[in-house]
Amino acid sequence: MTAGNYSLTVEQGSTLSLVITYKDSAGSAINLTGYTARMALRSDIEDSSAVLTLTTENGRIALGGGAGTVTLTVSASDTAALTAGNGVYDLELISSGGVVTRLIEGSYSIVREVTR
């Protein structure tokens, strides 16, 4: 399955919360029990360091088991520390057997906060 493409907007100083439901071609949720996930935002695909990293291990990604949900959460204080700009990202799911699936990918924009 080809990764979906999604343009992500991160608002500086606001909590980022996004829920994605992973479904099969028939529209049924895919069970994510036993999976982990990782996501990196980079200014450029060739950059060695990430602007922001989300994983199940660092608590910024939560998987919803049989519901097939992937919840991304970054606190307002963490988004406030980000520098405004644009780049690329992808989100990968890793099965308990080590199979890696790129769920979504695309560009992101970090939009400056006016009220601080």
C-alpha positions in Angstrom: 0.0 0.0 0.0 1.3 3.4 -0.9 1.6 6.0 1.9 -1.0 8.7 2.0 0.0 12.3 1.5 -1.0 14.9 4.1 0.2 18.5 4.6 0.7 19.0 8.3 0.4 22.4 10.0 2.0 22.9 13.4 1.0 26.1 15.3 3.7 27.4 17.5 2.5 27.5 21.2 -0.6 25.3 20.5 -1.0 21.6 21.4 -0.8 19.5 18.3 -3.3 16.7 18.3 -4.1 14.6 15.3 -5.9 11.2 15.1 -5.5 9.0 12.1 -7.4 5.7 11.6 -5.5 3.0 9.6 -8.0 1.1 7.5 -7.7 -1.7 4.9 -9.1 -1.4 1.4 -12.6 -2.6 2.6 -12.7 0.3 5.1 -12.1 -1.9 8.2 -9.7 -0.7 10.9 -6.4 -2.5 11.0 -5.5 -3.9 14.4 -2.3 -2.1 15.7 -1.9 -4.3 18.8 1.8 -5.0 19.2 2.9 -2.2 16.8 5.1 0.7 17.5 5.3 4.0 15.5 7.8 6.7 14.7 7.7 10.1 12.9 10.3 12.7 12.1 10.0 16.2 10.9 13.1 17.5 9.0 13.8 20.8 7.4 15.2 18.9 4.4 15.0 15.2 3.6 18.8 15.0 3.7 19.2 16.6 7.2 20.7 14.3 9.7 18.9 15.8 12.7 15.1 16.1 13.1 13.2 19.3 13.9 10.8 17.2 15.9 10.6 13.4 16.7 7.4 11.6 17.7 7.5 7.9 18.8 5.4 5.5 20.9 8.5 5.4 23.2 8.5 9.1 23.9 4.8 9.2 24.4 4.0 11.5 21.4 2.3 8.7 19.5 -0.4 6.5 21.0 -1.8 3.5 19.1 -5.4 2.4 19.6 -5.1 -1.4 19.1 -8.1 -2.8 17.5 -9.6 0.6 16.7 -6.6 1.2 14.3 -6.0 4.7 15.6 -2.8 6.6 15.6 -2.9 9.6 17.9 -0.1 12.3 17.5 0.2 14.7 20.4 2.8 17.4 21.0 2.4 19.8 24.0 2.0 23.5 23.6 5.3 24.1 25.4 7.1 21.8 22.9 5.6 23.5 19.8 6.4 26.9 21.3 10.1 25.9 21.2 10.0 25.1 17.5 11.3 27.5 14.9 8.8 28.6 12.2 9.5 27.1 8.8 8.7 24.3 6.4 10.0 20.8 5.7 9.1 17.2 5.2 8.0 14.3 7.4 6.8 10.7 7.4 5.0 8.4 9.8 5.9 4.8 10.0 4.3 1.8 11.8 6.4 -1.1 12.8 4.8 -4.5 13.4 5.9 -6.9 16.2 7.6 -8.9 13.4 9.6 -5.9 12.3 7.7 -5.0 9.1 7.8 -1.3 8.5 4.9 0.5 6.8 5.0 4.1 5.9 1.4 5.3 6.7 1.6 9.0 5.7 4.1 11.4 4.4 4.2 15.0 3.2 5.2 18.5 3.9 4.8 20.4 7.1 4.7 24.1 8.1 5.4 25.5 11.5 3.4 28.7 11.8 4.6 31.4 14.2 2.7 32.3 17.3 1.5 35.9 17.6 0.2 35.8 21.2 2.9 34.7 23.7 
